[in-house]
Amino acid sequence: MTMTYEPFEIIGADRPSRWLVTCDHASNLVPLFVNNGTLGLAQGDMERHIGFDVGAAGLARVLGAQLDAPVILSNFSRLVIDPNRGEDDPTLLMRLYDGTVIAGNRHADSVERERRLNACYRPYHDALARLAARRDDTVILSVHSYTPQLAGRPPRPWHIGILHAADDRLARPLLRRLRDEPDLCIGENEPYGGHLPGDAIDKHAIAHGRLNVLVELRNDLIADEAHQHLWATRLTPVLLAALSDTGA
């Protein structure tokens, strides 16, 4: 029997928490309808940070369980189409990433772009929008990871990065509490700066006035299940305390 492809996975849709945990880059899957399931990269490349956020899905699952919150995870590689970009972003379909040519995207035209939008990107965002609208006081926690070092760049020293745009109502108290942890190197809008117009936080949080924060863990720290549990257990009380600090 042929299984129907689903571009997202939802865990705990009925969980009562006001938190909503999202993982935009959860999977390195290339669906069969995209170049017969390949982008022309070696499997080793697809398992690196260019294919997905290593460890982020596992961390998101545990955070969702500990916060008693729904979790939504993408089910397609960021190289198929990036759900954390606006539809008009030129990096929506990456052709070169961290020195690696994405052969399967080299000749992707506007028709192919629209096909991937309809098959992957838009269903994911539609599902995320429904989950976010289930409560009037939804708080979005976006979980990502990053590689310790990009090709030809200096090492990244941060253990965890907190990303935010102008709306830093939750990010600011979270940063204060994390900076009280003496063994952590914390980046603010590091290793990336803030948010991009039309990205997932912009679309589902900022546009609706929802509290939000994007958390980036260095992927060598959450590469296995044990460390994902360790970090989720460490972060959960800090996230709850930071939310309480907002008074919202």
Legacy VTK file of the C-alpha trace (Angstrom):
# vtk DataFile Version 3.0
C-alpha trace
ASCII
DATASET POLYDATA
POINTS 248 float
0.000 0.000 0.000
1.355 3.427 -0.953
1.556 5.854 1.957
0.345 9.408 1.418
3.116 11.938 1.901
2.568 14.395 4.748
4.768 17.515 4.764
4.520 17.952 8.537
4.081 16.000 11.762
2.055 17.192 14.737
2.584 15.745 18.207
0.187 16.420 21.058
-2.315 18.574 19.196
-4.626 18.443 22.235
-2.019 19.361 24.831
-3.336 22.289 26.879
-0.256 24.514 27.272
-0.202 27.972 25.738
3.239 27.109 24.357
3.525 25.932 20.757
6.849 24.306 19.846
7.849 24.514 16.191
10.747 22.941 14.312
11.043 24.327 10.789
14.108 22.297 9.828
13.268 18.988 11.492
13.878 16.614 8.578
16.339 15.929 5.778
13.754 14.047 3.708
13.569 14.687 -0.032
10.080 13.549 -1.116
9.923 11.235 -4.113
8.160 13.843 -6.231
11.312 16.000 -6.055
13.837 14.553 -8.522
12.826 11.006 -7.513
13.806 11.680 -3.919
17.270 13.128 -4.440
18.878 16.545 -4.761
22.085 15.039 -6.151
23.960 15.191 -2.841
25.762 12.380 -1.074
23.940 10.994 1.947
26.699 12.354 4.150
25.924 15.872 2.963
22.199 15.404 3.560
22.980 14.383 7.134
24.920 17.589 7.779
23.503 20.934 8.843
22.874 21.892 5.231
20.150 19.245 4.972
18.372 19.947 8.264
18.919 21.170 11.825
20.755 18.263 13.428
19.209 17.287 16.770
16.520 19.964 16.669
13.583 17.609 16.098
14.483 15.446 19.084
14.944 18.506 21.281
11.606 19.941 20.121
9.800 16.681 20.916
11.138 16.586 24.466
10.474 20.279 25.063
6.904 19.770 23.875
6.426 16.881 26.293
7.919 18.797 29.218
5.936 21.974 28.465
2.786 19.883 27.769
2.632 21.720 24.453
1.819 20.788 20.862
4.800 20.317 18.552
4.867 20.751 14.782
7.800 19.500 12.749
8.510 19.854 9.037
8.853 16.654 7.008
11.047 17.891 4.172
14.605 19.101 3.902
15.311 22.808 4.018
17.050 22.198 0.669
13.749 21.123 -0.924
12.227 24.430 0.110
12.957 26.413 3.251
9.887 26.931 5.466
11.748 29.538 7.496
11.866 31.966 4.583
9.264 34.212 3.024
7.828 33.046 -0.277
9.654 35.835 -2.101
13.017 35.220 -0.381
15.787 34.466 -2.926
17.144 31.726 -0.626
13.833 29.845 -0.575
15.412 27.273 -2.925
19.097 27.123 -2.103
21.495 26.431 -4.963
24.692 26.747 -2.913
24.972 26.191 0.843
28.161 26.278 2.913
30.262 25.551 -0.168
28.084 22.669 -1.422
26.296 22.956 -4.761
22.694 21.724 -4.557
22.556 20.062 -7.964
18.859 19.217 -7.782
17.984 22.886 -7.377
20.282 24.271 -10.059
17.610 24.252 -12.762
14.505 24.537 -10.569
12.295 27.099 -12.308
9.234 29.050 -11.174
6.955 26.111 -11.963
9.003 23.766 -9.797
9.169 26.390 -7.062
5.367 26.703 -7.065
4.995 22.927 -7.011
7.172 22.635 -3.912
5.373 25.554 -2.275
2.034 23.813 -2.754
3.241 20.350 -1.766
5.452 21.196 1.234
5.751 24.808 2.330
2.129 25.979 2.317
0.638 22.883 4.000
3.237 23.199 6.783
2.411 26.856 7.354
-1.330 26.245 7.157
-1.042 23.591 9.867
1.178 25.838 11.993
-1.341 28.668 11.655
-4.179 26.418 12.842
-2.203 25.315 15.881
-1.180 28.864 16.742
-4.816 30.006 16.559
-6.080 27.369 18.986
-5.624 29.827 21.884
-5.660 33.602 22.142
-2.468 33.596 24.239
-0.257 31.250 22.214
3.490 31.541 22.808
5.679 30.272 19.963
8.961 28.563 20.742
10.899 27.932 17.531
13.644 25.310 17.915
16.702 25.284 15.653
20.316 24.149 15.711
23.498 25.349 14.046
26.835 23.885 13.079
29.853 24.695 15.273
31.746 26.062 12.252
30.957 26.964 8.671
33.516 26.203 5.976
36.322 28.767 6.055
34.779 30.649 8.990
35.860 30.958 12.632
34.473 28.525 15.210
31.224 29.559 16.870
31.719 29.722 20.638
28.110 29.962 21.768
26.332 27.013 23.351
22.946 28.554 22.689
21.688 31.521 20.707
18.497 33.461 21.380
17.153 35.147 18.254
14.587 37.900 18.257
13.319 40.775 16.185
12.002 44.041 17.616
9.479 42.097 19.714
11.773 40.896 22.492
9.188 40.617 25.271
10.062 36.966 25.869
13.612 36.928 24.515
14.812 39.621 26.928
13.903 37.835 30.196
15.057 34.532 28.719
18.447 36.044 27.932
18.716 37.459 31.457
18.014 34.091 33.035
20.331 32.168 30.726
23.142 34.628 31.382
22.863 33.723 35.060
24.082 30.241 34.126
27.867 30.493 34.678
28.824 27.589 32.422
26.993 28.808 29.306
28.152 31.039 26.477
24.996 32.790 25.289
24.599 34.560 21.954
22.003 37.248 21.357
21.042 37.202 17.684
24.004 34.884 17.191
25.059 33.040 15.096
22.390 34.782 12.993
20.755 38.152 13.355
17.114 38.486 14.359
14.529 37.402 11.830
13.875 37.747 8.129
10.740 39.353 6.673
8.196 36.628 6.000
9.965 33.919 7.993
8.041 31.575 10.284
8.205 33.764 13.395
7.302 36.845 11.380
4.359 35.064 9.789
2.903 33.305 12.829
4.023 35.341 15.846
4.976 38.922 15.053
2.128 39.502 12.597
-0.332 38.426 15.306
1.305 40.042 18.332
2.130 36.659 19.887
4.950 36.204 22.374
7.773 34.329 20.718
11.391 33.308 20.832
13.720 31.382 18.544
16.234 29.149 20.305
19.354 27.899 18.503
21.420 25.093 20.066
24.864 24.242 18.749
24.248 20.911 17.092
27.190 19.040 18.620
25.509 19.552 22.001
22.254 17.832 20.994
23.449 15.211 18.531
21.960 12.263 20.450
18.796 11.507 22.389
20.447 11.633 25.809
21.758 15.167 25.257
18.448 16.303 23.764
16.745 15.225 26.987
19.464 16.872 29.058
19.080 20.224 27.302
15.282 20.114 27.266
15.262 19.420 30.998
17.622 22.325 31.555
15.743 24.750 29.330
12.157 23.998 30.359
12.212 25.687 33.810
14.109 28.655 32.378
11.543 29.091 29.604
8.670 28.895 32.098
10.324 31.407 34.409
11.039 33.790 31.533
7.408 33.614 30.417
6.317 34.388 33.968
8.704 37.361 33.989
6.831 38.892 31.039
3.630 39.165 33.076
1.701 38.349 29.910
LINES 1 249
248 0 1 2 3 4 5 6 7 8 9 10 11 12 13 14 15 16 17 18 19 20 21 22 23 24 25 26 27 28 29 30 31 32 33 34 35 36 37 38 39 40 41 42 43 44 45 46 47 48 49 50 51 52 53 54 55 56 57 58 59 60 61 62 63 64 65 66 67 68 69 70 71 72 73 74 75 76 77 78 79 80 81 82 83 84 85 86 87 88 89 90 91 92 93 94 95 96 97 98 99 100 101 102 103 104 105 106 107 108 109 110 111 112 113 114 115 116 117 118 119 120 121 122 123 124 125 126 127 128 129 130 131 132 133 134 135 136 137 138 139 140 141 142 143 144 145 146 147 148 149 150 151 152 153 154 155 156 157 158 159 160 161 162 163 164 165 166 167 168 169 170 171 172 173 174 175 176 177 178 179 180 181 182 183 184 185 186 187 188 189 190 191 192 193 194 195 196 197 198 199 200 201 202 203 204 205 206 207 208 209 210 211 212 213 214 215 216 217 218 219 220 221 222 223 224 225 226 227 228 229 230 231 232 233 234 235 236 237 238 239 240 241 242 243 244 245 246 247
